[in-house]
């Protein structure tokens, strides 16, 4: 049932303004929150990333030394048998 106090165009305009105000309110609320929280979160996030990078670098350095030692020992100790050598001779006609 239609509202007797407002016509359809007024209701549509009111809903549009209400939506616009909600969007603006969310925008300004996010700006305000980012102004307060971002300066506190960014240093913590950078610290976490640096710790992770240092741990990764330490891991690769210890793994790199181990893998280099393993490669040297396997080259010295292993003589792989890859197959039998077959010498083909050319046949003259």
N, C-alpha and C positions, 0 to 999 in steps of 0.2 A: 504494500500500500504506500502510496506517495506521501511525502511529508507536506502538510498543508501550508507550512510557514516558509518553506524554501522551494524554489523551482530547481529543476535538474541541473541547469548550468551553474547555479550557486553551490549546489552540493559538490559538483565536479571540481569547481574552483577551490572550495574548502578542502577537499581531499588532496588536491594538488599542493596547496600551501602547506598542509599538514605533513605531506611526504617530503617536501622541500625543507621544512624546518627540522624534521628528523635527520635528514641527510646532513644538514649544516651542523646540527648538534653533535652527531657522531664525528664529523670532521674535526670540529674544535675540541671535542673530548680527546680524540686520538692525538691531536697536536699537543695538548696539555700533558697527557700521560707520557708521550715521547720526550717532552722537555724535562720531565722529572726522572723518568726511568732510564732513558737512553744513556745519559752520562754515568749512571751507576752500573749499568749492565755491560757497556762496551769495554771498560778496563778488565772486568772479570772474564769476559769472553776472550779477549786478547791473551790474557794470562793462561787460560785453558788451552788455547791454540798453540802457544809457545811451549807449554809443558808437553803437549802431544807431539809436537815436531821434534823436541829434544829427545823424547823417549824413542820415537821412530828412528832418529839418527843414531842413537846409542845402539839400538837393536840391529840396524843394518851394519854398523861398524863391527860389532862382535860377530855377527853372522858372516860378514865379509872376511874377517880374519880366519874364522873356522873353515869357511868354504875354500879359501886359498890354501890352508894347510891340508885339507882333505884332497884337493886336486893334486897337490905335490905328492902326497903319500900314495894316491891311487895310480899316478903316473909311474912311480918307482916300483910299486909292488905288483902291479897287474900287467900281465902280458896276455892280451886277449887272443884267442884263437878265432879268427874270423872265417876261416874256411881253407880248403885245400887249394894250392896254387896249381893251375893247369897251364902248361905251355903249349900253345897251338903252333903248329908248323905249317908253313905254306906248302901246298902241293903243286908241283909244276906239271902241266899237261904235256 
